[in-house]
Amino acid sequence: MDLDVEATALTARARDDRFMKAKTRTVLAAALAASFLIPATAEAAPADRQRDPVRALEQMAHPLWSTEPGRPTADLGALGAMIGKAKVVGLGEATHGSHEFFAMKERVFRYLVEHQGFTTFALEMSWSAGLKIDEYLQTGVGDVREVAAKNLAGSPWDREEFVSLLTWMRAYNRDHPGRTVHFMGDDVGAPAMDDEFFERVTGYVGREHPEKLPRLTELYTGLRPLDAFAYVRKPVAERRKLADQARQALDLISGMKDPWVVQNARSIAQTAEFLTIDPDDKASLPEFMRLRDRVMAQNVEWWQRQVGGKILVSAHNNHVAYLSSDYPLHPETQGSFLRGAFGKDYLPIGFTFDRGSFLSTNQAVGGGNWEKFTVGAAAPGMAEATLDKVAYEDFYLDVRAASGKARAWLEAPHPTRSIGTQFPVEPENVKLASAYDIVIHLHDVRAAAQRS
């Protein structure tokens, strides 16, 4: 089925209309407050405004003038101050297929690179694919669309918005050869770990430790190449045997001098272990979910130690958050592991939206194709319904700074949209104050654009 997606970007006039609409609402809200048309105290507010937290949220909210990268960034100054000296920032998404989430990630990353010294964009995709993308960014060899087609194909991020991100990153590196930015994949699994990737390990061993190559070759037999989608069709017992071989291969080379070779072998072992998952064994699924998030965090930690610099970690809300909203199936998050590794130097940002479109796969029919879905305004009682009453169309707020009614509301659980690779799904109860340090709320979103 062909994807029904929106155009790659708004026309120049439409972008200007959205920019001016948000800015006009911001200016109007300030003018009303100054004219005492918005009551200055809770006692003067209507009864429903006294009972709900909207006014308190409004007072701490910072308006966004645009989600589009390349816009003036004065509206991001407060966000930069909230992030402060954090070394790792998790930036979530409430869907895996909305333009505004993806565009805002590029906008925030560009700001953090230019103003706060960030140097790496990490994504929940395979380690091997991330290396290939980063090599393009460092060398400029190849074409950005071919790189995206080969390494993002089939993923939620095989979209024009990520072509835009990679294009900007390559241009930045061309203009700043002494301080380049990087792209990393921190995840296990797809796309395939091909022969070229395995050669990064076996080639080094053959050159530096030829006496170990026969054993390494034997251990990688049956694993190489590792196409996740084909691999999981093997019997579980065979996959467990191969995972044990991958662990033995990692042990064989763990003391070698080149840390990248060891990390590549570690990624093979991590992926093989994760792919021993048995979908029919429901009781084991939470442990595999925990394994995946732990691996993603470990890979980010390794990268930060080896490469240095500050990292923006891009993933679904439920991965970057401190706490999972899908417990017990998803018992522990990448965000919780990152907090354990980095302490207060890790900061998670969650996204919410009131209405709009996104791409997902149809859970009702078990389809694997990405389709466009649309949802209306959030129902009363949902977190998004309350956030959308704030005067600003799009805004962000520092959850840590909340007090009074805002604090009480943020600490309480509310049904909240959490849409991943399958839809329809029910909202999940989320305590925003427990999950994130910062929340970005968007009034509406549209489906991400298919890569051309």
N, C-alpha and C positions, 0 to 999 in steps of 0.2 A: 504494500500500500504506500502511495506517495504521501509524504508529509505535507500537511497543510500548515505552512508557517507564514509568519508575517514577513514583510520586506526586510532587507538587511538592516536598514536604519531609517529613521524618520527623514522626510525631506527637510531641507534647510529651514523652510518656513515652519514646518511642524515642530522641529526642534526648538526654534525660537519661540513659538507659541507656548510650548511646555515650560521653557525656561522662564518666560515672562509671567505665565500664570502662577508658577510657584513663587516667584519673586513678588508679584503683586499681592498674593495672599499674605506673604510675610510682612510686607510693608503695611498692608491694611490692618492686620492684627495688631501691630505695634501702634498704629495711629488710633485704633479704637481704644486700646488700653490707655493711651495718653489722654484721650478725650473723656475718660471715665464712662464710656459706653460698655466696657467690660468691667464688672465690679472689681474693686481693688481688694476686697476682703471676702472671705468665705461667708461672713454674716450677711453681706449685701447680695450674695449670689442667689439665684432661684433655688428652690428647695431641692430639685434633682441634682443641681450642681454641688450642693452641700453633701449629698449622699455619695456621689461617685467621685472617682479620683481624677477626672479629666482635667480639671483646673490645675491640680497639683502637677500632673504630667506635663501640661502645657507650659507651666512656669519653668520647667527644667529642660524642655525640648529645644533643640537647635535645628532650624530649618535647613533643608537641602534645596538648593536652587536647581540642581540637575543631577541626573544619574549618568549622563553621557561623559566619557573621557574626552579631554581636550578643552572642557569648559574652564572658566576662571575658578580658582580653588579657594577663594576667600571663605566660602561656607564650610570648608573642611578644617579650618584652623582650630576650632574647638575639638574636633575629632582627634587631631594630632596631639593636642594637649592631653586629652583623655588617655591616649595610647602611651604617651610619655616615653619612658626609657625601655619599654617592653622589648625583649629580643625576639619573641615569637608571637605573632598575632594570628588567631584563628578567625577566618571570615567565612561565615556559613552561607547557606542559601535555603530558602523554604521550599523550593522546587529545584529539580535538576534540569529545568528547561525554560527559564524565563529571561528575556533579554535584559531587563533592568538589573537583575542580580548579577549577570555576567558582565554587563557594561560597568556597573558600579564597582566590581572587583578590579577591573582595569583602572578605573578612575582613582580608587583608593591606593592601589599599588603604585601608580605613577606618583601620587602625592607623597607616599612614604619613601619612595626612592629619592625623590628630588628634595625632600625637606627633612627626612628623619633617618637617612642612611640605610634603608632596607636594600638588600641585594638579591634575594631569592624569592621566587614565586613557586610554592610547592602545591601540588595537586594530587587528589586521591586517584591516581592512575599508576600503572606499573612502573617500577624502577627502571626497567630496561628502556621503555619508550621515553621516559623523562630524560635519560642520558642522550638519546639521539636528538631530541629537541634541543637540549642544551648545547650540543656540539654545533648544531646549525647556528644557534644564537652567538656562540663564541667565534665561529669561523666565517659565517656568511655563505658557506658552500651549500648550494642547493636553492630550491624555491620554497617559499614559506607555505604555499598551498600544497605542494607535494609532501612537504614535511608533515603538515597537519593531516593530510589524507592518509599517510602511511601510519602515523602514530596515534591519531585520535579516532580513526574510523570505528564506528559502531558504539562509541562511548557517548555519554550525555554531553560531552564537551566538543563534539565534532560539529562545531557551529561557527558561523561568521564572527561572532564575538571573540572567540579564542584566536582566530586568524588575526583579528585586529590587535589583540594583546601581544601575540608573537611578533607581529610586524613592528609594533612600537618598541618592544624589547630589543629587537635586532637593530633598529635605527638608533636606539640609545647606546648600544654597545659600539656601533660604528663611530658615534660622536664622542664616546668616553672610553677609549681603549685602555686607560689606566685604572678604570673602576667599572667593570662590566657587571651586568645583572645576569642571574642564572635562573634556569627552570629545572625543577626536580619532580619526579614522580615518587611518591612515598608509599605506594600501595603494592599489594601482591596481585597476581593474576594477569588478566588480559591487558594489552594484546600479547601476542606470542613472544616468548623468549627464543629468538631464532638462533641459527648456527653462528651468526656473527656475534651475538651476545655471549654464547658459550665460549667462543674463541677468545674473548677478553680474559677468560680464566685459563683455558687450556693452552692458549698461545704463550702466555706468560710462564706457565709452569714448564712448557716444553723448552723455553729459552733459558730459564733461570734454574730450574730443578728437573732436568730431563729424566732423572731416575724415578721420579714420582708420576710421570705422565701416563705410563701404562695403567697404573692403578686408578688414576683419576678418570681416564678414558673408560675403563671398565665400570666405574661407579656411575658415570653419566649416561651409560647405555640404557636406553629406554626412556630417558628424560629429554634427550636432545634431539630435535627442538621441542620446546614445551609450549604447545598451543592449548591454553586453558580450556577452551570450549570443546576441543577434541579429547583432551586429556581426561576430563571428568567422566567420559563414557567408559573408561577402563573400570574393571571391577575394583571395589574398595580395597580388597586385600592386596591387589597389585599396586595400587596407588600408595598404600602404606609402606610396602616394600621399597618402592622407588623413593619415597620421602626419607626412609632410613638411609638409603644410598646417598641422597643429597646431603644429609647431616654428616655422614662419614666423609664425603668429599670436602665439606667445610672444615672438619677436623683436620683433614690431611694438609690443608694449606693455611690453617689459621695463624701460624707463626711466621708466615712469609712477610717480606718487607713492604711490599706495595699494598697500602691500605685499600685502594680501590679494587684490586683483585679480590681481596678477602671480602669486601663488602658485596661485590658482584656474586661471589659464591654464596654469601649469606642470603642474598635476595633469592637465589635459586632454591636454597633450602627452605626459606620462609614460604615461598610460593608452593613448593611441593607439599609442605606440611599443611598449609591452608586447603589445598586441593584434595586432601584426604577426607574432606567433608562428605557426609552421607546424608543427603536431603531427607531420606526416609527415617532417619534416626532423630526425631524431633527433640529428644532430650539433650542431644549433643550440640544443637545449633547455638545456644548461648555461648558456649566455650569457643566456638569458631568465630563468633562475632567479636568476643573479647580478644582473641588472638589477632584478628585483623587490625583492630584499633591499636593494640599494643605494638604491632609491627610498624604501623604507620608512624606512631610516635617515636619509636626507636630509630627509624630511618631519618626522621627530621632531626632528632638529637645527634645522630652520627654526622649528618651533613653540617649542622651548626658547629660541631667540634672540628670537623675536617676543613670545611670551606670558610667558616667564619661568617660574620655579618649577621644581619637581622632577616627574619623569614616571615613572609605572609603565607599562611597555610589555608588553602582553599578547599572546602569540603561541604557536605551537607550540614545543616544546623546540628543534626543529631550526632555528628562526629566531632565537631569543634567544641560543643558545649561541655561544661563541667560534669553534668549529669545527663543520662539518657532519658528521653521521654518514652522510650519503647521497652521499658523494663517489664519482665525479666528476659525477653528475647535478646535485647541488646544491653547487657548488664554493665558494661564499662566503656567509656568513650575515649577516643584519641585525646580529647581535651583534658580528661582526668589524668591520663598518663603524662601528657605534656605539663600539666600543673605539678605533678610529682617530680618531673625531671627539671623543670625550670623555676618552680615556685612562682613568685609574683612577676617574674619576667615573662610569663605566659598570660595572654589576655584574649578571651573569646568574644566575638561579635556575632550576634544572631540577627537574622532578617525576618520580618513579618510583612504580610501584604493583605489588603482588604479584599481585592477582587481582581479578576483578569484571567489571562491564558498562560499555558505552559505546555511543555512536551513531556510525555510519559508513555509507558506502555500499558495496554489495556488488560488490567488484571481480570476482568470479567470473562474474557475469552482466552486468556493465556497467550496473547499475541506478543511477539518480540519486536514489532516495529514501533518506532517512536511516532506518536500521534498527538494532535493538538486537542487539549481539553480546556474548557472555560468554566470558571466558577463565579457566581454572583457575590454580592456583598456578604461579609461575614455575618452569621446569625447573632442575635443578641446573646450576651453571655460569653461569646468567644473573645479571646484576648484582642484579636484584630478589630473587632467591632468597637471596643473601648478606645484603642489606640487611634482609630480612624476618626474619632470625634475631636481630637486635638486640631487646633485651627490650621496648622500647617499641613499641606498636602503630603509632603515627604519630609521626614525629620529623623533625628537620632537623639538618644539620651543616654546619660551615664547612669546605669542602674545603681552603681555603688553610692552615688550622691543622693539617692532618693530618701525622703523622710515623710513622716505623716501619712496621709491617705495614699500617696503614691507608693511609699514603701510597703504599706499593708497590702495594696493591690498587687504589686510586683512579687511579693512573697507568697501570695495565694495561688493555687493551681487554677488554670483556665484552659478550656479546650482551645487548641492552637493548631493551625495547619502545618503538617509535616509531610510533604509529598516527595517521594523518591522516584524510583524507577518503575513503580506500578501505581495505577490509579483505576478505580476509586479506592480511597482509604479514608478511615474515620479520623477526625482530629484527635490529637493526643493531648493529655493534660500536662501542661508545662508551668513550672514556677520560674518565671523569667529571671527573678533575682538570684535563684540558685543555679541557673543554667549559664548566664552570660554576665559579662561586665558592662557591655554596651549593646543596645538594641537599635537597629535601623528599621524604621517602618515606612513602607511605600503604599500609597493609596491604591495604585493599580499597576499591573504588569502585563506584558504581552509575550507571546511565545517567542523563543529564541529563533534566530534565522538559520536555516539550513546552509551549510557550507556550499558555496558555488564552485 
